[in-house]
Amino acid sequence: MFLRSIHPRLLLALWLALSTFSTSRASDAGKSAVPADQATEEPAVPPPLAQARTGLSSFGKNMPAGLRNVGVTIPGFSKGKPSSLVLADSVTRIDENRLIAENMTIQMFADDPRENVTVDLKSATYHMTNQVLRSPTRSKVTRSDFELEGDSLVFDTMTSQGKMVGNVRMVIYDANMLKPASERKDAGGVEAKKPASAKVSDSTEQPAVPAAAPAAAPAVTPLPAK
């Protein structure tokens, strides 16, 4: 069973998780303005998956063919922060192009910890020439909102596209997160709406009190003349 047969909405979670994380570049507040003709574009920050791929390739190219390394740890950093981490019980370079890893874990860190992705592979072969990762054993991809398993995995680290074959199983922990923010529902299953508000006058002036009418003077009866 290929991933393509899964519902497109479920596929979205996987491709968003494994695809490159977008990075925004903003200018410093105190940086002076530079004329347009002298402005130079800053180099883009490699996404976590690309950094993990680069670290694995660099590690493999520095290994002699036939050498087996145990307890492998390959960290990746971006702007001083951890961006990826490759762990493996052992990595062996079997020829000029291929690395074989046992019990490999690839962790990719995002700005939001809920978007961190972990790939667990019991056994995997990494082709350094075309940068394709293949695992003939059951593999797992996890994120905070989903878990995906399959009997085998083929992943192209250059294009961030891949597929799982055989007994593919996907568990969505929070399907609500797959929807746009405007379409999400609250815990009660009702779309969140702003409470209606009544318009209140800003005036603090008290209403005028009508003045009381003056009391009429009592009538005076003249006394008879003596």
ABEGO torsion letter per residue (X at the ends): XBAAABBAAAAAAAAAAABBBBBBBBBBAABBBBBAAABBBBBBBBBAAAAAAAAAAAAAAABBBGBBBBGBBBBBBBGGBBABBBBBABBBBABAABBBBBGBBBBBBBABAAABBBBBBABBBBBAAAGBBBBABBBBBBBAABBBBBABBBBBAAAGBBBBBEGBBBBBABAAAABBAAABBBAAGBBBBBBBBBBBBABABBBBBBBBBBBBBBBBBBBBBX
